[in-house]
Amino acid sequence: MNNKDSGGVFVEKKKDSRLFDNRIWNIKDVSSYTGYAVGTLYNLASKNLIPYIKKRGKLYFIPCQIQNWIEEGDL
């Protein structure tokens, strides 16, 4: 999960920086990064409230889109 420093800028923890090495995340990666439960993420995706790609019944996420979604505060 990200933390904000005193200037309101997101500071990544070390485990999160490794996630950005991947060009595509699965739902567990997004859960780890956002702190949302996997079930919550499935609910958000089913309501089109989070950016995702669905292929062969699996959900995939683009890391920069997830980061933008968080920064925009769509929820």
FENLINQUI-V643476 format. One record per residue. RES is the residue in one letter. PHI is phi in radians with two decimals (none if undefined). NEAR is the number of other C-alpha atoms within 8 Angstrom. Layout:
res=RES phi=PHI near=NEAR
res=RES phi=PHI near=NEAR
This chain:
res=M phi=none near=9
res=N phi=-1.53 near=10
res=N phi=-2.13 near=8
res=K phi=-1.75 near=9
res=D phi=-1.42 near=8
res=S phi=-1.12 near=5
res=G phi=-1.58 near=5
res=G phi=1.44 near=6
res=V phi=-1.65 near=7
res=F phi=-1.21 near=8
res=V phi=-2.01 near=8
res=E phi=-1.48 near=9
res=K phi=-1.37 near=9
res=K phi=-1.01 near=6
res=K phi=-1.11 near=6
res=D phi=-1.26 near=11
res=S phi=-1.12 near=9
res=R phi=-1.18 near=8
res=L phi=-1.08 near=9
res=F phi=-1.29 near=8
res=D phi=-1.23 near=6
res=N phi=-1.55 near=8
res=R phi=-1.40 near=7
res=I phi=-2.36 near=8
res=W phi=-1.88 near=13
res=N phi=-1.65 near=9
res=I phi=-1.15 near=11
res=K phi=-1.19 near=8
res=D phi=-1.11 near=9
res=V phi=-1.15 near=13
res=S phi=-1.07 near=12
res=S phi=-1.09 near=9
res=Y phi=-1.25 near=9
res=T phi=-1.60 near=8
res=G phi=1.53 near=8
res=Y phi=-1.37 near=9
res=A phi=-1.18 near=7
res=V phi=-0.99 near=9
res=G phi=-1.06 near=6
res=T phi=-1.11 near=8
res=L phi=-1.14 near=12
res=Y phi=-1.08 near=8
res=N phi=-1.12 near=8
res=L phi=-1.08 near=10
res=A phi=-1.15 near=11
res=S phi=-1.15 near=7
res=K phi=-1.73 near=6
res=N phi=0.96 near=7
res=L phi=-1.74 near=9
res=I phi=-2.41 near=9
res=P phi=-1.24 near=11
res=Y phi=-2.71 near=9
res=I phi=-2.19 near=7
res=K phi=-2.04 near=8
res=K phi=-2.32 near=7
res=R phi=0.87 near=4
res=G phi=1.42 near=5
res=K phi=-1.90 near=6
res=L phi=-1.67 near=10
res=Y phi=-2.27 near=12
res=F phi=-2.37 near=14
res=I phi=-1.67 near=11
res=P phi=-0.91 near=11
res=C phi=-1.14 near=6
res=Q phi=-1.21 near=9
res=I phi=-1.17 near=12
res=Q phi=-1.09 near=8
res=N phi=-1.10 near=8
res=W phi=-1.06 near=11
res=I phi=-1.16 near=8
res=E phi=-1.14 near=6
res=E phi=-1.29 near=6
res=G phi=1.14 near=6
res=D phi=-1.14 near=6
res=L phi=-1.62 near=3
